[in-house]
Amino acid sequence: MSKHYYCFLCKTEIFSRREFKKHAVKHFKNDRCPYCNMKIKNLLIHLTFYHIQEKKRLIYYRDLAILSKEANDLNILKDPNLKLNKYQRYNVMKIIKKL
């Protein structure tokens, strides 16, 4: 079964990781990602790490970072329901600093 990617910005379905990266470059106009609005330095690393990576955990960390930053409340990360350990909170804090 072939893996496919979906660009929700232009409603296009792409059938390979490499082609998705090439396609996504078209949407980048400045230093912010059009998919998640994160400030970025390296487009290809960002795409691979946040939007193509199969590990959903990384996307979960990014979403927690955005939520914490927008709420201006880092105590969200200490909520026992999230079950984050010290290392996971550290990774989310790294992402928050990049936002």
C-alpha positions as CSV (number, residue, x, y, z in Angstrom):
1,M,0.0,0.0,0.0
2,S,1.4,3.3,-1.0
3,K,1.6,6.2,1.4
4,H,0.1,9.4,0.3
5,Y,0.1,13.0,1.6
6,Y,-2.6,15.6,1.4
7,C,-2.0,19.4,1.1
8,F,-4.9,21.0,2.9
9,L,-3.9,24.4,1.5
10,C,-4.6,23.6,-2.1
11,K,-6.5,20.4,-1.7
12,T,-3.9,18.3,-3.6
13,E,-3.0,14.7,-2.9
14,I,0.7,13.8,-3.4
15,F,1.9,10.2,-3.5
16,S,5.5,10.4,-2.3
17,R,7.4,12.1,0.5
18,R,9.9,13.7,-1.9
19,E,7.1,15.1,-4.1
20,F,5.3,16.5,-1.0
21,K,8.4,18.4,0.0
22,K,8.8,19.8,-3.5
23,H,5.1,20.7,-3.5
24,A,5.1,22.3,-0.1
25,V,7.9,24.7,-1.0
26,K,5.4,26.5,-3.3
27,H,3.4,27.6,-0.3
28,F,6.3,29.0,1.7
29,K,6.5,32.8,1.2
30,N,8.3,33.9,4.4
31,D,9.8,32.4,7.6
32,R,6.5,31.0,8.8
33,C,5.1,27.6,7.9
34,P,1.7,27.9,6.1
35,Y,0.6,24.6,7.5
36,C,1.2,25.3,11.2
37,N,2.4,29.0,11.4
38,M,5.6,28.0,13.2
39,K,8.6,30.3,12.6
40,I,11.2,28.2,10.8
41,K,14.8,28.5,9.8
42,N,15.1,25.4,7.5
43,L,12.1,24.5,5.4
44,L,13.1,20.9,4.6
45,I,14.0,20.0,8.2
46,H,10.7,21.5,9.4
47,L,8.6,19.7,6.8
48,T,10.3,16.4,7.6
49,F,10.1,16.8,11.4
50,Y,6.6,18.2,11.7
51,H,4.5,17.4,8.7
52,I,5.9,14.2,7.1
53,Q,7.3,12.4,10.2
54,E,5.2,9.3,10.8
55,K,5.6,9.6,14.6
56,K,2.5,11.5,15.7
57,R,4.2,12.2,19.0
58,L,6.1,15.0,17.4
59,I,3.0,16.7,16.1
60,Y,1.5,16.3,19.5
61,Y,4.4,18.1,21.1
62,R,4.1,20.9,18.6
63,D,0.4,21.3,19.3
64,L,1.1,21.4,23.0
65,A,3.7,24.0,22.5
66,I,1.3,26.2,20.4
67,L,-1.5,25.8,23.0
68,S,0.8,26.7,25.8
69,K,2.2,29.7,24.1
70,E,-1.1,31.0,23.0
71,A,-2.6,30.5,26.5
72,N,0.6,32.1,27.9
73,D,0.5,29.3,30.5
74,L,3.3,26.8,30.8
75,N,1.4,25.0,33.7
76,I,-0.6,23.2,31.0
77,L,2.4,21.0,30.5
78,K,2.3,19.9,34.1
79,D,-1.3,18.7,33.9
80,P,-1.3,15.1,35.2
81,N,-3.8,14.0,32.5
82,L,-1.2,14.6,29.8
83,K,1.2,12.2,31.5
84,L,4.3,14.0,30.2
85,N,7.6,13.1,31.8
86,K,10.4,15.6,32.3
87,Y,12.1,14.8,29.0
88,Q,8.8,15.3,27.1
89,R,8.2,18.6,28.8
90,Y,11.7,19.7,27.9
91,N,11.1,18.9,24.2
92,V,7.8,20.9,24.2
93,M,9.7,23.8,25.8
94,K,12.3,23.7,23.0
95,I,9.5,24.0,20.5
96,I,7.9,26.9,22.4
97,K,11.2,28.8,22.2
98,K,11.2,28.4,18.4
99,L,7.7,29.7,18.0
